């Protein structure tokens, strides 16, 4: 401030003081009279004087006695109208209400913040993995990996497939093979077994002998076993059960028939024929070993007696 010769000390509002200040050419856009008003004040030139005022967002009258100070709207309960789940933020001239994360709205008491459903299928805003289940909570949400996956459920790598087939104890039946799939697994019954439940986790034996699926020979007996079947050639046949060949018992040495008899091979068995010549008749006896029968073929009427040792005697 310039030192001017004055008859007395001038007050800031003294017209002579104002005139002296104007003569100094010290003007400014917001405060044309330096030191006339307080900091942040707006000085307005009037006819023969000036006035001080505070801009919007400040309190006081702009004089040095009541300088301009920033109004803290957020600290004044009478001014702060923000509601629950909102944060008050002072601006240059006023304030605004900002909803907390997970909420949206105006944020005032009259128009409060409301929870955002991040899990909405129409407009999802969550960061859950594609193999996770999103659950909305008040102001937030949670991600939980689906069954068959493990992890925190967040982001592209939040859920990892669980290989159930690599577990120490297979989830499938002992007679099934386990195949891992994304988020699950499949059980396939082994050959000779079929599913015993709709989920395929249990298997039961297939009775191939009862279903007709067995490939046994017509001259073989089918025996069902766990997970398979066996073919056994019947008496009088030889082979693995799937192929059975007739045994020619008459080709054995010694012959299965007694002395003075003729061995006749049959399918699956043989017959022994004995011919006796008598003065009046000839008797031929066939002994079917398989059925343990003795058949008499009488060429002429004759009376015979069969002894315990099966010898024939005329009577």
C-alpha positions as CSV (number, residue, x, y, z in Angstrom):
1,X,0.0,0.0,0.0
2,X,1.3,3.4,-0.9
3,X,2.1,5.9,1.9
4,X,0.1,9.0,1.3
5,X,0.2,12.2,3.3
6,X,-2.9,12.2,5.3
7,X,-4.1,14.5,8.0
8,X,-5.3,11.5,10.0
9,X,-5.4,7.7,9.9
10,X,-8.0,6.6,7.4
11,X,-10.3,3.7,8.1
12,X,-10.7,1.1,5.2
13,X,-14.1,2.5,4.4
14,X,-13.1,6.2,4.6
15,X,-13.9,7.8,1.2
16,X,-10.5,9.5,1.2
17,X,-8.9,6.1,1.8
18,X,-10.9,4.6,-1.1
19,X,-10.0,7.5,-3.4
20,X,-6.3,7.1,-2.4
21,X,-6.5,3.4,-3.2
22,X,-8.0,4.1,-6.6
23,X,-5.3,6.6,-7.4
24,X,-2.7,3.9,-7.0
25,X,-4.2,2.1,-10.0
26,X,-4.0,-1.2,-8.0
27,X,-7.0,-3.0,-9.3
28,X,-7.8,-6.7,-9.6
29,X,-10.5,-8.7,-11.2
30,X,-11.9,-10.3,-8.1
31,X,-10.7,-7.7,-5.6
32,X,-10.0,-4.4,-7.2
33,X,-9.0,-2.9,-3.9
34,X,-6.2,-5.0,-2.3
35,X,-6.6,-5.6,1.4
36,X,-10.0,-4.0,1.4
37,X,-11.8,-7.3,1.7
38,X,-10.7,-10.7,3.2
39,X,-9.2,-13.5,1.2
40,X,-11.5,-15.4,-1.1
41,X,-13.9,-12.4,-0.9
42,X,-15.5,-10.6,-3.9
43,X,-15.0,-6.8,-3.8
44,X,-17.6,-4.8,-5.6
45,X,-17.0,-1.2,-6.5
46,X,-19.9,1.1,-5.7
47,X,-20.4,4.9,-6.1
48,X,-18.0,6.4,-3.7
49,X,-17.3,3.1,-1.9
50,X,-17.2,-0.6,-2.2
51,X,-18.7,-3.7,-0.7
52,X,-17.3,-7.1,0.2
53,X,-19.1,-10.4,-0.2
54,X,-18.3,-14.1,-0.2
55,X,-18.8,-16.4,-3.2
56,X,-21.1,-19.3,-3.3
57,X,-19.9,-22.1,-1.1
58,X,-18.4,-19.8,1.5
59,X,-19.7,-18.2,4.6
60,X,-18.9,-14.8,6.2
61,X,-19.4,-11.2,4.8
62,X,-15.9,-10.9,3.2
63,X,-14.6,-8.3,5.6
64,X,-11.6,-8.8,7.7
65,X,-13.8,-9.0,10.7
66,X,-15.9,-11.9,9.1
67,X,-13.6,-13.4,6.4
68,X,-14.8,-15.8,3.8
69,X,-14.3,-19.5,4.8
70,X,-15.3,-22.6,2.9
71,X,-18.5,-24.1,4.0
72,X,-18.1,-27.8,5.0
73,X,-21.6,-28.9,3.9
74,X,-20.8,-32.5,4.9
75,X,-20.0,-31.6,8.5
76,X,-23.2,-29.6,8.9
77,X,-26.1,-31.9,9.8
78,X,-28.5,-29.2,8.8
79,X,-26.9,-29.0,5.3
80,X,-25.9,-32.6,4.7
81,X,-28.9,-34.4,3.2
82,X,-27.1,-37.7,2.3
83,X,-28.9,-40.9,3.3
84,X,-27.7,-44.3,4.4
85,X,-25.1,-46.1,2.3
86,X,-24.0,-42.8,0.8
87,X,-20.8,-40.7,1.3
88,X,-21.0,-36.9,1.4
89,X,-18.4,-35.2,-0.8
90,X,-17.8,-31.4,-0.7
91,X,-17.5,-29.6,-4.0
92,X,-16.3,-26.1,-4.9
93,X,-19.7,-24.5,-4.2
94,X,-21.9,-27.2,-2.7
95,X,-21.7,-31.0,-2.0
96,X,-22.9,-34.2,-3.5
97,X,-24.0,-37.6,-2.3
98,X,-22.1,-40.6,-3.7
99,X,-23.6,-44.1,-3.1
100,X,-21.3,-46.7,-1.6
101,X,-20.0,-49.5,-3.8
102,X,-22.8,-52.0,-4.3
103,X,-25.5,-49.4,-4.2
104,X,-27.0,-47.0,-6.7
105,X,-29.3,-44.0,-6.6
106,X,-29.4,-40.3,-5.7
107,X,-28.0,-41.0,-2.2
108,X,-30.2,-38.5,-0.4
109,X,-32.6,-39.1,2.5
110,X,-35.5,-38.6,0.1
111,X,-34.0,-40.7,-2.6
112,X,-31.7,-43.1,-0.8
113,X,-29.2,-45.6,-2.3
114,X,-30.6,-49.0,-3.1
115,X,-28.7,-52.3,-3.3
116,X,-27.4,-53.3,-6.7
117,X,-28.1,-56.9,-7.7
118,X,-24.8,-57.7,-9.3
119,X,-26.0,-61.2,-10.0
120,X,-28.9,-60.1,-12.2
121,X,-29.0,-62.2,-15.4
122,X,-30.3,-59.2,-17.4
123,X,-27.4,-56.9,-16.5
124,X,-24.8,-58.8,-14.5
125,X,-22.0,-56.7,-12.9
126,X,-20.3,-59.4,-11.0
127,X,-16.8,-60.9,-11.4
128,X,-17.8,-64.5,-10.8
129,X,-16.2,-67.3,-12.8
130,X,-18.4,-68.9,-15.4
131,X,-18.4,-72.1,-13.3
132,X,-19.4,-70.3,-10.1
133,X,-22.8,-69.4,-8.6
134,X,-23.3,-65.7,-7.9
135,X,-25.3,-64.8,-4.7
136,X,-26.4,-61.2,-4.2
137,X,-25.9,-59.8,-0.7
138,X,-26.6,-56.3,0.8
139,X,-24.2,-54.0,-1.0
140,X,-22.1,-56.8,-2.5
141,X,-22.2,-60.4,-3.7
142,X,-20.4,-63.7,-3.3
143,X,-19.1,-66.3,-5.8
144,X,-19.1,-70.0,-5.0
145,X,-17.7,-72.6,-7.4
146,X,-20.3,-75.1,-8.6
147,X,-20.1,-78.8,-7.6
148,X,-17.2,-80.4,-9.4
149,X,-15.0,-77.3,-9.2
150,X,-12.8,-75.8,-6.6
151,X,-11.5,-72.2,-6.0
152,X,-12.7,-68.8,-4.7
153,X,-15.0,-68.4,-7.6
154,X,-13.7,-65.0,-8.7
155,X,-12.3,-64.1,-12.1
156,X,-11.3,-66.3,-15.1
157,X,-9.2,-68.7,-13.0
158,X,-11.5,-68.7,-10.0
159,X,-12.8,-72.2,-10.5
160,X,-10.8,-75.3,-11.4
161,X,-12.2,-78.6,-12.4
162,X,-11.9,-81.4,-9.9
163,X,-10.7,-84.7,-11.3
164,X,-12.9,-87.1,-9.3
165,X,-11.4,-90.1,-11.1
166,X,-8.0,-89.2,-9.7
167,X,-9.2,-89.6,-6.1
168,X,-7.8,-92.4,-4.0
169,X,-11.2,-94.1,-3.9
170,X,-13.1,-94.1,-7.2
171,X,-16.6,-92.8,-7.1
172,X,-17.7,-95.5,-9.6
173,X,-18.6,-99.1,-9.0
174,X,-15.6,-101.5,-8.7
175,X,-16.8,-103.1,-12.0
176,X,-16.9,-99.7,-13.9
177,X,-14.3,-97.3,-15.4
178,X,-14.3,-93.7,-14.4
179,X,-14.1,-90.9,-17.0
180,X,-13.5,-87.3,-15.9
181,X,-15.6,-84.5,-17.5
182,X,-15.7,-80.8,-16.8
183,X,-17.3,-80.4,-13.5
184,X,-18.3,-84.0,-13.2
185,X,-17.4,-87.6,-14.2
186,X,-18.9,-90.6,-16.0
187,X,-19.0,-94.2,-14.9
188,X,-19.1,-96.9,-17.6
189,X,-19.8,-100.5,-16.6
190,X,-17.2,-103.0,-17.7
191,X,-17.9,-105.8,-20.2
192,X,-20.2,-108.3,-18.6
193,X,-21.9,-105.8,-16.4
194,X,-24.8,-103.3,-16.9
195,X,-25.9,-100.2,-14.9
196,X,-27.8,-101.0,-11.7
197,X,-28.9,-97.4,-11.2
198,X,-29.9,-94.5,-13.4
199,X,-26.7,-92.5,-12.5
200,X,-24.5,-95.4,-13.6
201,X,-22.5,-95.4,-10.4
202,X,-23.5,-99.0,-9.6
203,X,-23.1,-102.0,-11.9
204,X,-24.6,-105.5,-11.8
205,X,-23.6,-108.8,-13.5
206,X,-25.2,-109.7,-16.8
207,X,-26.5,-113.3,-16.9
208,X,-25.5,-114.1,-20.5
209,X,-26.9,-117.6,-20.1
210,X,-30.4,-116.3,-19.3
211,X,-30.4,-113.5,-21.9
212,X,-29.2,-115.7,-24.8
213,X,-26.1,-113.6,-25.3
214,X,-23.7,-116.5,-24.6
215,X,-21.9,-118.0,-27.5
216,X,-21.9,-121.6,-26.3
217,X,-22.1,-124.6,-28.6
218,X,-25.4,-126.5,-28.8
219,X,-23.7,-129.4,-27.2
220,X,-22.4,-127.3,-24.3
221,X,-23.8,-126.1,-21.0
222,X,-23.7,-122.4,-20.2
223,X,-22.6,-121.4,-16.7
224,X,-22.9,-117.8,-15.6
225,X,-20.0,-116.3,-13.6
226,X,-19.4,-112.8,-12.2
227,X,-18.9,-110.5,-15.2
228,X,-18.8,-113.3,-17.8
229,X,-19.9,-116.9,-18.5
230,X,-18.4,-120.3,-19.2
231,X,-19.2,-122.9,-21.7
232,X,-18.6,-126.6,-20.8
233,X,-19.0,-129.4,-23.4
234,X,-21.4,-132.0,-22.2
235,X,-20.4,-135.7,-21.6
236,X,-19.5,-137.3,-24.8
237,X,-18.1,-134.1,-26.4
238,X,-14.7,-132.5,-26.4
239,X,-13.8,-128.8,-26.9
240,X,-13.7,-125.3,-25.3
241,X,-17.5,-125.1,-25.0
242,X,-17.8,-122.7,-27.9
243,X,-16.9,-125.5,-30.2
244,X,-17.7,-129.0,-29.2
245,X,-16.9,-132.2,-31.1
246,X,-18.3,-135.6,-30.6
247,X,-15.9,-138.1,-28.9
248,X,-15.6,-141.4,-30.8
249,X,-15.5,-143.6,-27.7
250,X,-15.2,-146.7,-30.0
251,X,-11.8,-145.5,-31.2
252,X,-10.4,-145.9,-27.7
253,X,-8.1,-148.8,-27.0
254,X,-9.2,-150.9,-25.3
255,X,-12.7,-150.6,-26.5
256,X,-15.3,-149.5,-23.9
257,X,-17.4,-152.5,-24.8
258,X,-16.8,-156.0,-23.5
259,X,-15.4,-159.0,-25.3
260,X,-17.3,-160.4,-28.3
261,X,-19.2,-157.2,-28.8
262,X,-19.3,-154.5,-31.4
263,X,-18.9,-150.8,-30.4
264,X,-21.1,-148.4,-32.3
265,X,-20.4,-144.7,-31.9
266,X,-23.3,-142.3,-31.5
267,X,-23.6,-138.5,-31.1
268,X,-22.4,-137.9,-27.6
269,X,-22.3,-141.6,-26.7
270,X,-21.8,-145.1,-28.0
271,X,-23.5,-148.5,-28.1
272,X,-22.2,-152.0,-27.5
273,X,-23.8,-154.7,-29.7
274,X,-23.5,-158.4,-28.9
275,X,-24.7,-161.1,-31.3
276,X,-25.4,-164.7,-30.1
277,X,-26.2,-167.5,-32.5
278,X,-28.4,-170.4,-31.2
279,X,-29.9,-173.3,-33.1
280,X,-33.3,-171.7,-33.2
281,X,-32.7,-167.9,-32.8
282,X,-30.3,-165.0,-33.0
283,X,-30.5,-162.3,-30.2
284,X,-28.8,-158.9,-30.5
285,X,-28.5,-156.8,-27.4
286,X,-27.6,-153.0,-27.5
287,X,-26.4,-151.4,-24.3
288,X,-26.7,-147.6,-24.4
289,X,-24.1,-146.5,-21.9
290,X,-25.3,-142.9,-21.7
291,X,-28.9,-143.7,-20.7
292,X,-28.0,-146.9,-18.9
293,X,-30.5,-149.0,-20.8
294,X,-30.4,-152.4,-22.4
295,X,-32.4,-152.8,-25.6
296,X,-33.2,-156.2,-26.9
297,X,-33.6,-156.6,-30.6
298,X,-35.2,-160.0,-31.2
299,X,-34.9,-161.3,-34.8
300,X,-36.9,-164.4,-33.9
301,X,-39.0,-165.1,-30.9
302,X,-36.8,-166.5,-28.2
303,X,-36.7,-166.7,-24.4
304,X,-33.6,-165.4,-22.7
305,X,-32.6,-164.7,-19.1
306,X,-30.4,-161.7,-18.3
307,X,-28.0,-162.5,-15.5
308,X,-26.5,-159.9,-13.1
309,X,-23.4,-159.7,-15.2
310,X,-25.5,-159.0,-18.3
311,X,-24.6,-162.3,-20.0
312,X,-27.4,-163.9,-22.0
313,X,-28.5,-167.4,-21.7
314,X,-31.2,-169.3,-23.7
315,X,-34.0,-170.7,-21.6
